[in-house]
């Protein structure tokens, strides 16, 4: 895994500067099944203040999906 940065626009012009752990996934082989790329949110900052504890699970999921797609 590696740490990535991602800017996410939430709501009416609120930009979140996010830091995520990114896993590029793997293809199937003889022993292991495939799994897709994934990103896991570590922090979401507005004006330098981490608001991750205030975000809904749906917003966290949207940020993680957007970041994973941006990397692939």
PyMOL Python script that loads the backbone (N, CA, C, O; Angstrom):
from pymol import cmd

cmd.read_pdbstr("""\
ATOM      1  N   UNK A   1       0.841  -1.184   0.000  1.00  0.00           N
ATOM      2  CA  UNK A   1       0.000   0.000   0.000  1.00  0.00           C
ATOM      3  C   UNK A   1       0.882   1.242   0.000  1.00  0.00           C
ATOM      4  O   UNK A   1       2.035   1.227   0.431  1.00  0.00           O
ATOM      5  N   UNK A   2       0.287   2.307  -0.501  1.00  0.00           N
ATOM      6  CA  UNK A   2       0.985   3.589  -0.492  1.00  0.00           C
ATOM      7  C   UNK A   2       0.004   4.688  -0.127  1.00  0.00           C
ATOM      8  O   UNK A   2      -1.205   4.529  -0.295  1.00  0.00           O
ATOM      9  N   UNK A   3       0.515   5.789   0.366  1.00  0.00           N
ATOM     10  CA  UNK A   3      -0.321   6.922   0.738  1.00  0.00           C
ATOM     11  C   UNK A   3      -0.485   7.829  -0.472  1.00  0.00           C
ATOM     12  O   UNK A   3       0.480   8.140  -1.170  1.00  0.00           O
ATOM     13  N   UNK A   4      -1.745   8.254  -0.712  1.00  0.00           N
ATOM     14  CA  UNK A   4      -2.041   9.161  -1.818  1.00  0.00           C
ATOM     15  C   UNK A   4      -2.808  10.371  -1.299  1.00  0.00           C
ATOM     16  O   UNK A   4      -3.411  10.328  -0.226  1.00  0.00           O
ATOM     17  N   UNK A   5      -2.775  11.447  -2.076  1.00  0.00           N
ATOM     18  CA  UNK A   5      -3.565  12.645  -1.785  1.00  0.00           C
ATOM     19  C   UNK A   5      -4.664  12.749  -2.825  1.00  0.00           C
ATOM     20  O   UNK A   5      -4.469  12.396  -3.988  1.00  0.00           O
ATOM     21  N   UNK A   6      -5.820  13.234  -2.399  1.00  0.00           N
ATOM     22  CA  UNK A   6      -6.954  13.378  -3.310  1.00  0.00           C
ATOM     23  C   UNK A   6      -7.775  14.575  -2.861  1.00  0.00           C
ATOM     24  O   UNK A   6      -8.080  14.715  -1.677  1.00  0.00           O
ATOM     25  N   UNK A   7      -8.136  15.447  -3.814  1.00  0.00           N
ATOM     26  CA  UNK A   7      -9.005  16.587  -3.496  1.00  0.00           C
ATOM     27  C   UNK A   7     -10.431  16.197  -3.863  1.00  0.00           C
ATOM     28  O   UNK A   7     -10.691  15.765  -4.986  1.00  0.00           O
ATOM     29  N   UNK A   8     -11.348  16.348  -2.923  1.00  0.00           N
ATOM     30  CA  UNK A   8     -12.741  15.953  -3.122  1.00  0.00           C
ATOM     31  C   UNK A   8     -13.637  17.162  -2.907  1.00  0.00           C
ATOM     32  O   UNK A   8     -13.561  17.819  -1.869  1.00  0.00           O
ATOM     33  N   UNK A   9     -14.488  17.456  -3.890  1.00  0.00           N
ATOM     34  CA  UNK A   9     -15.456  18.555  -3.765  1.00  0.00           C
ATOM     35  C   UNK A   9     -16.728  18.011  -3.145  1.00  0.00           C
ATOM     36  O   UNK A   9     -17.377  17.127  -3.706  1.00  0.00           O
ATOM     37  N   UNK A  10     -17.079  18.542  -1.991  1.00  0.00           N
ATOM     38  CA  UNK A  10     -18.258  18.075  -1.259  1.00  0.00           C
ATOM     39  C   UNK A  10     -19.246  19.220  -1.110  1.00  0.00           C
ATOM     40  O   UNK A  10     -18.897  20.299  -0.632  1.00  0.00           O
ATOM     41  N   UNK A  11     -20.474  18.973  -1.521  1.00  0.00           N
ATOM     42  CA  UNK A  11     -21.511  19.986  -1.330  1.00  0.00           C
ATOM     43  C   UNK A  11     -21.284  21.223  -2.159  1.00  0.00           C
ATOM     44  O   UNK A  11     -20.845  21.150  -3.307  1.00  0.00           O
ATOM     45  N   UNK A  12     -21.585  22.357  -1.570  1.00  0.00           N
ATOM     46  CA  UNK A  12     -21.551  23.633  -2.281  1.00  0.00           C
ATOM     47  C   UNK A  12     -20.181  24.280  -2.196  1.00  0.00           C
ATOM     48  O   UNK A  12     -19.974  25.230  -1.442  1.00  0.00           O
ATOM     49  N   UNK A  13     -19.250  23.754  -2.979  1.00  0.00           N
ATOM     50  CA  UNK A  13     -17.934  24.353  -3.066  1.00  0.00           C
ATOM     51  C   UNK A  13     -17.021  24.074  -1.889  1.00  0.00           C
ATOM     52  O   UNK A  13     -16.016  24.764  -1.720  1.00  0.00           O
ATOM     53  N   UNK A  14     -17.339  23.093  -1.078  1.00  0.00           N
ATOM     54  CA  UNK A  14     -16.463  22.742   0.037  1.00  0.00           C
ATOM     55  C   UNK A  14     -15.464  21.713  -0.465  1.00  0.00           C
ATOM     56  O   UNK A  14     -15.834  20.602  -0.845  1.00  0.00           O
ATOM     57  N   UNK A  15     -14.197  22.094  -0.463  1.00  0.00           N
ATOM     58  CA  UNK A  15     -13.154  21.192  -0.918  1.00  0.00           C
ATOM     59  C   UNK A  15     -12.486  20.497   0.253  1.00  0.00           C
ATOM     60  O   UNK A  15     -12.084  21.137   1.224  1.00  0.00           O
ATOM     61  N   UNK A  16     -12.373  19.180   0.151  1.00  0.00           N
ATOM     62  CA  UNK A  16     -11.710  18.397   1.187  1.00  0.00           C
ATOM     63  C   UNK A  16     -10.363  17.923   0.652  1.00  0.00           C
ATOM     64  O   UNK A  16     -10.299  17.304  -0.410  1.00  0.00           O
ATOM     65  N   UNK A  17      -9.299  18.207   1.376  1.00  0.00           N
ATOM     66  CA  UNK A  17      -7.978  17.698   1.038  1.00  0.00           C
ATOM     67  C   UNK A  17      -7.799  16.404   1.807  1.00  0.00           C
ATOM     68  O   UNK A  17      -7.654  16.407   3.029  1.00  0.00           O
ATOM     69  N   UNK A  18      -7.810  15.299   1.079  1.00  0.00           N
ATOM     70  CA  UNK A  18      -7.853  13.970   1.695  1.00  0.00           C
ATOM     71  C   UNK A  18      -6.539  13.234   1.543  1.00  0.00           C
ATOM     72  O   UNK A  18      -5.818  13.399   0.559  1.00  0.00           O
ATOM     73  N   UNK A  19      -6.248  12.421   2.535  1.00  0.00           N
ATOM     74  CA  UNK A  19      -5.109  11.513   2.497  1.00  0.00           C
ATOM     75  C   UNK A  19      -5.669  10.111   2.663  1.00  0.00           C
ATOM     76  O   UNK A  19      -6.471   9.851   3.561  1.00  0.00           O
ATOM     77  N   UNK A  20      -5.238   9.207   1.784  1.00  0.00           N
ATOM     78  CA  UNK A  20      -5.761   7.842   1.788  1.00  0.00           C
ATOM     79  C   UNK A  20      -4.635   6.840   1.636  1.00  0.00           C
ATOM     80  O   UNK A  20      -3.578   7.155   1.087  1.00  0.00           O
ATOM     81  N   UNK A  21      -4.866   5.633   2.123  1.00  0.00           N
ATOM     82  CA  UNK A  21      -3.996   4.500   1.838  1.00  0.00           C
ATOM     83  C   UNK A  21      -4.579   3.834   0.594  1.00  0.00           C
ATOM     84  O   UNK A  21      -5.773   3.541   0.547  1.00  0.00           O
ATOM     85  N   UNK A  22      -3.739   3.595  -0.412  1.00  0.00           N
ATOM     86  CA  UNK A  22      -4.205   3.021  -1.676  1.00  0.00           C
ATOM     87  C   UNK A  22      -3.580   1.653  -1.880  1.00  0.00           C
ATOM     88  O   UNK A  22      -2.367   1.483  -1.754  1.00  0.00           O
ATOM     89  N   UNK A  23      -4.429   0.677  -2.199  1.00  0.00           N
ATOM     90  CA  UNK A  23      -3.995  -0.679  -2.525  1.00  0.00           C
ATOM     91  C   UNK A  23      -4.391  -0.932  -3.975  1.00  0.00           C
ATOM     92  O   UNK A  23      -5.572  -0.867  -4.317  1.00  0.00           O
ATOM     93  N   UNK A  24      -3.424  -1.214  -4.819  1.00  0.00           N
ATOM     94  CA  UNK A  24      -3.685  -1.347  -6.253  1.00  0.00           C
ATOM     95  C   UNK A  24      -4.398  -2.639  -6.644  1.00  0.00           C
ATOM     96  O   UNK A  24      -4.685  -2.851  -7.823  1.00  0.00           O
ATOM     97  N   UNK A  25      -4.686  -3.497  -5.682  1.00  0.00           N
ATOM     98  CA  UNK A  25      -5.393  -4.735  -5.984  1.00  0.00           C
ATOM     99  C   UNK A  25      -4.459  -5.787  -6.544  1.00  0.00           C
ATOM    100  O   UNK A  25      -3.241  -5.611  -6.559  1.00  0.00           O
ATOM    101  N   UNK A  26      -5.046  -6.894  -7.008  1.00  0.00           N
ATOM    102  CA  UNK A  26      -4.236  -7.953  -7.610  1.00  0.00           C
ATOM    103  C   UNK A  26      -5.070  -8.723  -8.616  1.00  0.00           C
ATOM    104  O   UNK A  26      -6.295  -8.797  -8.518  1.00  0.00           O
ATOM    105  N   UNK A  27      -4.374  -9.290  -9.579  1.00  0.00           N
ATOM    106  CA  UNK A  27      -5.041 -10.155 -10.541  1.00  0.00           C
ATOM    107  C   UNK A  27      -5.047 -11.575  -9.990  1.00  0.00           C
ATOM    108  O   UNK A  27      -4.279 -11.908  -9.088  1.00  0.00           O
ATOM    109  N   UNK A  28      -5.898 -12.382 -10.531  1.00  0.00           N
ATOM    110  CA  UNK A  28      -6.008 -13.767 -10.070  1.00  0.00           C
ATOM    111  C   UNK A  28      -4.773 -14.557 -10.494  1.00  0.00           C
ATOM    112  O   UNK A  28      -4.188 -14.317 -11.550  1.00  0.00           O
ATOM    113  N   UNK A  29      -4.405 -15.483  -9.657  1.00  0.00           N
ATOM    114  CA  UNK A  29      -3.376 -16.441 -10.030  1.00  0.00           C
ATOM    115  C   UNK A  29      -3.843 -17.820  -9.561  1.00  0.00           C
ATOM    116  O   UNK A  29      -4.995 -17.976  -9.156  1.00  0.00           O
ATOM    117  N   UNK A  30      -2.980 -18.798  -9.611  1.00  0.00           N
ATOM    118  CA  UNK A  30      -3.385 -20.164  -9.266  1.00  0.00           C
ATOM    119  C   UNK A  30      -3.813 -20.317  -7.811  1.00  0.00           C
ATOM    120  O   UNK A  30      -4.613 -21.195  -7.485  1.00  0.00           O
ATOM    121  N   UNK A  31      -3.288 -19.475  -6.947  1.00  0.00           N
ATOM    122  CA  UNK A  31      -3.570 -19.610  -5.518  1.00  0.00           C
ATOM    123  C   UNK A  31      -4.549 -18.548  -5.004  1.00  0.00           C
ATOM    124  O   UNK A  31      -5.415 -18.840  -4.178  1.00  0.00           O
ATOM    125  N   UNK A  32      -4.405 -17.326  -5.496  1.00  0.00           N
ATOM    126  CA  UNK A  32      -5.164 -16.199  -4.952  1.00  0.00           C
ATOM    127  C   UNK A  32      -6.266 -15.712  -5.896  1.00  0.00           C
ATOM    128  O   UNK A  32      -6.069 -15.655  -7.110  1.00  0.00           O
ATOM    129  N   UNK A  33      -7.415 -15.365  -5.338  1.00  0.00           N
ATOM    130  CA  UNK A  33      -8.466 -14.770  -6.160  1.00  0.00           C
ATOM    131  C   UNK A  33      -8.124 -13.311  -6.458  1.00  0.00           C
ATOM    132  O   UNK A  33      -7.292 -12.718  -5.773  1.00  0.00           O
ATOM    133  N   UNK A  34      -8.760 -12.732  -7.476  1.00  0.00           N
ATOM    134  CA  UNK A  34      -8.503 -11.319  -7.762  1.00  0.00           C
ATOM    135  C   UNK A  34      -9.207 -10.430  -6.738  1.00  0.00           C
ATOM    136  O   UNK A  34     -10.214 -10.824  -6.149  1.00  0.00           O
ATOM    137  N   UNK A  35      -8.672  -9.239  -6.535  1.00  0.00           N
ATOM    138  CA  UNK A  35      -9.425  -8.232  -5.798  1.00  0.00           C
ATOM    139  C   UNK A  35      -9.121  -6.869  -6.403  1.00  0.00           C
ATOM    140  O   UNK A  35      -8.006  -6.611  -6.855  1.00  0.00           O
ATOM    141  N   UNK A  36     -10.131  -5.998  -6.405  1.00  0.00           N
ATOM    142  CA  UNK A  36     -10.003  -4.712  -7.091  1.00  0.00           C
ATOM    143  C   UNK A  36      -9.175  -3.713  -6.279  1.00  0.00           C
ATOM    144  O   UNK A  36      -8.943  -3.906  -5.086  1.00  0.00           O
ATOM    145  N   UNK A  37      -8.733  -2.642  -6.944  1.00  0.00           N
ATOM    146  CA  UNK A  37      -8.052  -1.575  -6.214  1.00  0.00           C
ATOM    147  C   UNK A  37      -8.980  -0.990  -5.147  1.00  0.00           C
ATOM    148  O   UNK A  37     -10.201  -1.008  -5.307  1.00  0.00           O
ATOM    149  N   UNK A  38      -8.404  -0.475  -4.063  1.00  0.00           N
ATOM    150  CA  UNK A  38      -9.195   0.114  -2.992  1.00  0.00           C
ATOM    151  C   UNK A  38      -8.410   1.244  -2.336  1.00  0.00           C
ATOM    152  O   UNK A  38      -7.179   1.228  -2.305  1.00  0.00           O
ATOM    153  N   UNK A  39      -9.140   2.219  -1.816  1.00  0.00           N
ATOM    154  CA  UNK A  39      -8.532   3.328  -1.081  1.00  0.00           C
ATOM    155  C   UNK A  39      -9.237   3.436   0.274  1.00  0.00           C
ATOM    156  O   UNK A  39     -10.447   3.234   0.377  1.00  0.00           O
ATOM    157  N   UNK A  40      -8.462   3.755   1.301  1.00  0.00           N
ATOM    158  CA  UNK A  40      -8.989   3.836   2.668  1.00  0.00           C
ATOM    159  C   UNK A  40      -8.657   5.215   3.232  1.00  0.00           C
ATOM    160  O   UNK A  40      -7.488   5.582   3.347  1.00  0.00           O
ATOM    161  N   UNK A  41      -9.687   5.970   3.580  1.00  0.00           N
ATOM    162  CA  UNK A  41      -9.526   7.349   4.026  1.00  0.00           C
ATOM    163  C   UNK A  41      -8.829   7.429   5.380  1.00  0.00           C
ATOM    164  O   UNK A  41      -9.234   6.776   6.342  1.00  0.00           O
ATOM    165  N   UNK A  42      -7.772   8.243   5.440  1.00  0.00           N
ATOM    166  CA  UNK A  42      -7.014   8.464   6.670  1.00  0.00           C
ATOM    167  C   UNK A  42      -7.381   9.815   7.276  1.00  0.00           C
ATOM    168  O   UNK A  42      -7.571   9.928   8.487  1.00  0.00           O
ATOM    169  N   UNK A  43      -7.481  10.847   6.420  1.00  0.00           N
ATOM    170  CA  UNK A  43      -7.843  12.177   6.896  1.00  0.00           C
ATOM    171  C   UNK A  43      -8.561  12.940   5.796  1.00  0.00           C
ATOM    172  O   UNK A  43      -8.345  12.701   4.608  1.00  0.00           O
ATOM    173  N   UNK A  44      -9.421  13.865   6.216  1.00  0.00           N
ATOM    174  CA  UNK A  44     -10.144  14.748   5.299  1.00  0.00           C
ATOM    175  C   UNK A  44     -10.119  16.135   5.939  1.00  0.00           C
ATOM    176  O   UNK A  44     -10.768  16.374   6.957  1.00  0.00           O
ATOM    177  N   UNK A  45      -9.358  17.045   5.325  1.00  0.00           N
ATOM    178  CA  UNK A  45      -9.135  18.353   5.948  1.00  0.00           C
ATOM    179  C   UNK A  45      -9.799  19.480   5.172  1.00  0.00           C
ATOM    180  O   UNK A  45      -9.818  19.498   3.941  1.00  0.00           O
ATOM    181  N   UNK A  46     -10.345  20.421   5.940  1.00  0.00           N
ATOM    182  CA  UNK A  46     -10.869  21.679   5.416  1.00  0.00           C
ATOM    183  C   UNK A  46     -10.080  22.768   6.133  1.00  0.00           C
ATOM    184  O   UNK A  46     -10.104  22.851   7.361  1.00  0.00           O
ATOM    185  N   UNK A  47      -9.382  23.599   5.370  1.00  0.00           N
ATOM    186  CA  UNK A  47      -8.554  24.669   5.943  1.00  0.00           C
ATOM    187  C   UNK A  47      -7.603  24.117   7.006  1.00  0.00           C
ATOM    188  O   UNK A  47      -7.365  24.766   8.025  1.00  0.00           O
ATOM    189  N   UNK A  48      -7.057  22.916   6.769  1.00  0.00           N
ATOM    190  CA  UNK A  48      -6.088  22.322   7.666  1.00  0.00           C
ATOM    191  C   UNK A  48      -6.653  21.593   8.871  1.00  0.00           C
ATOM    192  O   UNK A  48      -5.895  21.051   9.676  1.00  0.00           O
ATOM    193  N   UNK A  49      -7.991  21.571   9.012  1.00  0.00           N
ATOM    194  CA  UNK A  49      -8.626  20.900  10.145  1.00  0.00           C
ATOM    195  C   UNK A  49      -9.215  19.567   9.681  1.00  0.00           C
ATOM    196  O   UNK A  49     -10.008  19.527   8.740  1.00  0.00           O
ATOM    197  N   UNK A  50      -8.826  18.485  10.342  1.00  0.00           N
ATOM    198  CA  UNK A  50      -9.317  17.153   9.978  1.00  0.00           C
ATOM    199  C   UNK A  50     -10.755  16.990  10.457  1.00  0.00           C
ATOM    200  O   UNK A  50     -11.037  17.068  11.653  1.00  0.00           O
ATOM    201  N   UNK A  51     -11.669  16.760   9.500  1.00  0.00           N
ATOM    202  CA  UNK A  51     -13.085  16.593   9.839  1.00  0.00           C
ATOM    203  C   UNK A  51     -13.557  15.160   9.617  1.00  0.00           C
ATOM    204  O   UNK A  51     -14.761  14.905   9.587  1.00  0.00           O
ATOM    205  N   UNK A  52     -12.632  14.231   9.462  1.00  0.00           N
ATOM    206  CA  UNK A  52     -13.003  12.834   9.209  1.00  0.00           C
ATOM    207  C   UNK A  52     -14.042  12.309  10.206  1.00  0.00           C
ATOM    208  O   UNK A  52     -14.994  11.656   9.778  1.00  0.00           O
ATOM    209  N   UNK A  53     -13.906  12.562  11.517  1.00  0.00           N
ATOM    210  CA  UNK A  53     -14.907  12.024  12.453  1.00  0.00           C
ATOM    211  C   UNK A  53     -16.325  12.574  12.226  1.00  0.00           C
ATOM    212  O   UNK A  53     -17.297  11.993  12.708  1.00  0.00           O
ATOM    213  N   UNK A  54     -16.443  13.676  11.502  1.00  0.00           N
ATOM    214  CA  UNK A  54     -17.749  14.298  11.270  1.00  0.00           C
ATOM    215  C   UNK A  54     -18.423  13.825   9.984  1.00  0.00           C
ATOM    216  O   UNK A  54     -19.597  14.121   9.758  1.00  0.00           O
ATOM    217  N   UNK A  55     -17.699  13.100   9.148  1.00  0.00           N
ATOM    218  CA  UNK A  55     -18.244  12.666   7.853  1.00  0.00           C
ATOM    219  C   UNK A  55     -19.120  11.430   8.004  1.00  0.00           C
ATOM    220  O   UNK A  55     -18.855  10.554   8.828  1.00  0.00           O
ATOM    221  N   UNK A  56     -20.168  11.382   7.188  1.00  0.00           N
ATOM    222  CA  UNK A  56     -21.052  10.216   7.194  1.00  0.00           C
ATOM    223  C   UNK A  56     -20.369   9.048   6.487  1.00  0.00           C
ATOM    224  O   UNK A  56     -19.469   9.257   5.674  1.00  0.00           O
ATOM    225  N   UNK A  57     -20.791   7.822   6.792  1.00  0.00           N
ATOM    226  CA  UNK A  57     -20.230   6.664   6.088  1.00  0.00           C
ATOM    227  C   UNK A  57     -20.395   6.762   4.565  1.00  0.00           C
ATOM    228  O   UNK A  57     -19.519   6.330   3.815  1.00  0.00           O
ATOM    229  N   UNK A  58     -21.510   7.326   4.115  1.00  0.00           N
ATOM    230  CA  UNK A  58     -21.731   7.477   2.675  1.00  0.00           C
ATOM    231  C   UNK A  58     -20.738   8.421   2.033  1.00  0.00           C
ATOM    232  O   UNK A  58     -20.271   8.166   0.923  1.00  0.00           O
ATOM    233  N   UNK A  59     -20.406   9.507   2.713  1.00  0.00           N
ATOM    234  CA  UNK A  59     -19.425  10.457   2.189  1.00  0.00           C
ATOM    235  C   UNK A  59     -18.037   9.837   2.175  1.00  0.00           C
ATOM    236  O   UNK A  59     -17.289  10.017   1.214  1.00  0.00           O
ATOM    237  N   UNK A  60     -17.686   9.114   3.223  1.00  0.00           N
ATOM    238  CA  UNK A  60     -16.389   8.437   3.274  1.00  0.00           C
ATOM    239  C   UNK A  60     -16.276   7.448   2.122  1.00  0.00           C
ATOM    240  O   UNK A  60     -15.240   7.380   1.461  1.00  0.00           O
ATOM    241  N   UNK A  61     -17.332   6.684   1.880  1.00  0.00           N
ATOM    242  CA  UNK A  61     -17.334   5.723   0.778  1.00  0.00           C
ATOM    243  C   UNK A  61     -17.166   6.426  -0.569  1.00  0.00           C
ATOM    244  O   UNK A  61     -16.420   5.953  -1.426  1.00  0.00           O
ATOM    245  N   UNK A  62     -17.855   7.552  -0.760  1.00  0.00           N
ATOM    246  CA  UNK A  62     -17.754   8.297  -2.018  1.00  0.00           C
ATOM    247  C   UNK A  62     -16.331   8.807  -2.236  1.00  0.00           C
ATOM    248  O   UNK A  62     -15.820   8.751  -3.354  1.00  0.00           O
ATOM    249  N   UNK A  63     -15.691   9.301  -1.185  1.00  0.00           N
ATOM    250  CA  UNK A  63     -14.315   9.784  -1.288  1.00  0.00           C
ATOM    251  C   UNK A  63     -13.376   8.633  -1.638  1.00  0.00           C
ATOM    252  O   UNK A  63     -12.523   8.770  -2.515  1.00  0.00           O
ATOM    253  N   UNK A  64     -13.529   7.505  -0.958  1.00  0.00           N
ATOM    254  CA  UNK A  64     -12.666   6.349  -1.215  1.00  0.00           C
ATOM    255  C   UNK A  64     -12.833   5.830  -2.639  1.00  0.00           C
ATOM    256  O   UNK A  64     -11.845   5.496  -3.293  1.00  0.00           O
ATOM    257  N   UNK A  65     -14.061   5.758  -3.124  1.00  0.00           N
ATOM    258  CA  UNK A  65     -14.297   5.296  -4.497  1.00  0.00           C
ATOM    259  C   UNK A  65     -13.702   6.256  -5.520  1.00  0.00           C
ATOM    260  O   UNK A  65     -13.057   5.832  -6.479  1.00  0.00           O
ATOM    261  N   UNK A  66     -13.925   7.561  -5.309  1.00  0.00           N
ATOM    262  CA  UNK A  66     -13.391   8.561  -6.247  1.00  0.00           C
ATOM    263  C   UNK A  66     -11.876   8.505  -6.302  1.00  0.00           C
ATOM    264  O   UNK A  66     -11.288   8.594  -7.380  1.00  0.00           O
ATOM    265  N   UNK A  67     -11.241   8.358  -5.149  1.00  0.00           N
ATOM    266  CA  UNK A  67      -9.779   8.295  -5.110  1.00  0.00           C
ATOM    267  C   UNK A  67      -9.249   7.040  -5.786  1.00  0.00           C
ATOM    268  O   UNK A  67      -8.250   7.092  -6.503  1.00  0.00           O
ATOM    269  N   UNK A  68      -9.912   5.916  -5.560  1.00  0.00           N
ATOM    270  CA  UNK A  68      -9.484   4.661  -6.194  1.00  0.00           C
ATOM    271  C   UNK A  68      -9.619   4.746  -7.712  1.00  0.00           C
ATOM    272  O   UNK A  68      -8.730   4.304  -8.439  1.00  0.00           O
ATOM    273  N   UNK A  69     -10.724   5.311  -8.193  1.00  0.00           N
ATOM    274  CA  UNK A  69     -10.908   5.465  -9.639  1.00  0.00           C
ATOM    275  C   UNK A  69      -9.867   6.408 -10.236  1.00  0.00           C
ATOM    276  O   UNK A  69      -9.375   6.179 -11.341  1.00  0.00           O
ATOM    277  N   UNK A  70      -9.535   7.464  -9.504  1.00  0.00           N
ATOM    278  CA  UNK A  70      -8.552   8.433 -10.006  1.00  0.00           C
ATOM    279  C   UNK A  70      -7.170   7.817 -10.161  1.00  0.00           C
ATOM    280  O   UNK A  70      -6.375   8.279 -10.979  1.00  0.00           O
ATOM    281  N   UNK A  71      -6.874   6.775  -9.380  1.00  0.00           N
ATOM    282  CA  UNK A  71      -5.564   6.123  -9.443  1.00  0.00           C
ATOM    283  C   UNK A  71      -5.474   5.073 -10.545  1.00  0.00           C
ATOM    284  O   UNK A  71      -4.381   4.745 -11.008  1.00  0.00           O
ATOM    285  N   UNK A  72      -6.624   4.546 -10.965  1.00  0.00           N
ATOM    286  CA  UNK A  72      -6.578   3.464 -11.955  1.00  0.00           C
ATOM    287  C   UNK A  72      -6.676   3.942 -13.377  1.00  0.00           C
ATOM    288  O   UNK A  72      -6.650   3.133 -14.304  1.00  0.00           O
TER     289      UNK A  72
END
""", "prot")
cmd.dss("prot")
cmd.show_as("cartoon", "prot")
cmd.util.cbc("prot")
cmd.orient("prot")
